[in-house]
Amino acid sequence: MKQSNVQTLYPLVTMSISNDSKVAITVTKKDDTEYWVKQYSLETYQITFEEKIGGDPNSYIKCKEVE
C-alpha cells in the first residue's frame, strides 16, 4: 500500500476514490457560501479538475458528496 499526504487549501468535507483507483475526488469547504470540488491524480498527486460551488456572498450552499 502506498500512502502520501496532500495538503488542501480548505478543510476537507468528504473524499472518495474512483472505481479504477486512478483519482481521488474531494469536497472542501471555504465557508457557508463556498465549496470546492477537486479531483487529484493518485499517480502524480496533481489537481486534474476543480470547480467552485457557490461563492456569492448572499448565498447559502451546502455540499457533501459527489456522485
RODO-2510 file (C-alpha; in nm, 4 decimals, decimal comma):
residues 67
     n   res          X          Y          Z
     1     m     0,0000     0,0000     0,0000
     2     k     0,1298     0,3427    -0,0977
     3     q     0,0453     0,6394     0,1242
     4     s     0,1002     1,0136     0,0852
     5     n    -0,0362     1,3315     0,2455
     6     v    -0,1782     1,6029     0,0213
     7     q    -0,2453     1,9498     0,1608
     8     t    -0,5822     2,1080     0,0798
     9     l    -0,6487     2,4802     0,0840
    10     y    -0,9695     2,4441     0,2863
    11     p    -1,0966     2,1865     0,5388
    12     l    -1,1955     1,8518     0,3878
    13     v    -1,5671     1,7574     0,3931
    14     t    -1,5549     1,4275     0,2018
    15     m    -1,3129     1,2284    -0,0120
    16     s    -1,3738     0,9328    -0,2408
    17     i    -1,1606     0,7219    -0,4735
    18     s    -1,2774     0,6356    -0,8249
    19     n    -1,3619     0,2745    -0,9163
    20     d    -1,0431     0,2418    -1,1235
    21     s    -0,8330     0,3820    -0,8326
    22     k    -0,6749     0,6490    -1,0535
    23     v    -0,8239     0,9629    -0,8975
    24     a    -0,9420     1,0925    -0,5612
    25     i    -1,2349     1,3362    -0,5526
    26     t    -1,2587     1,5796    -0,2630
    27     v    -1,5148     1,8298    -0,1394
    28     t    -1,3667     2,1126     0,0689
    29     k    -1,5439     2,3970     0,2468
    30     k    -1,4165     2,7544     0,2454
    31     d    -1,7208     2,8892     0,4341
    32     d    -2,1008     2,8562     0,4341
    33     t    -2,1208     3,0181     0,0892
    34     e    -1,8392     2,8419    -0,0991
    35     y    -1,7341     2,4796    -0,1533
    36     w    -1,4733     2,3342    -0,3898
    37     v    -1,4843     2,0003    -0,5733
    38     k    -1,1381     1,8858    -0,6785
    39     q    -1,0031     1,5759    -0,8464
    40     y    -0,6464     1,4613    -0,7756
    41     s    -0,4441     1,2080    -0,9739
    42     l    -0,3336     0,9250    -0,7445
    43     e    -0,0221     0,8750    -0,9583
    44     t     0,1118     1,2340    -0,9670
    45     y    -0,0917     1,3923    -0,6806
    46     q    -0,1657     1,6892    -0,9084
    47     i    -0,5095     1,8503    -0,9379
    48     t    -0,6746     1,7323    -1,2614
    49     f    -1,0115     1,9055    -1,2147
    50     e    -1,1552     2,1738    -0,9876
    51     e    -1,4844     2,3576    -0,9657
    52     k    -1,6158     2,6166    -0,7232
    53     i    -1,9723     2,5754    -0,5992
    54     g    -2,1372     2,8923    -0,4729
    55     g    -1,9175     3,1835    -0,3746
    56     d    -2,1832     3,4555    -0,3845
    57     p    -2,1868     3,6424    -0,0512
    58     n    -2,5690     3,6274    -0,0412
    59     s    -2,5984     3,2532    -0,0992
    60     y    -2,6016     2,9667     0,1471
    61     i    -2,4566     2,6494    -0,0067
    62     k    -2,4189     2,3035     0,1399
    63     c    -2,2248     2,0366    -0,0483
    64     k    -2,1425     1,6965     0,0920
    65     e    -2,0787     1,4317    -0,1751
    66     v    -2,0196     1,3956    -0,5470
    67     e    -2,1875     1,1135    -0,7370
***
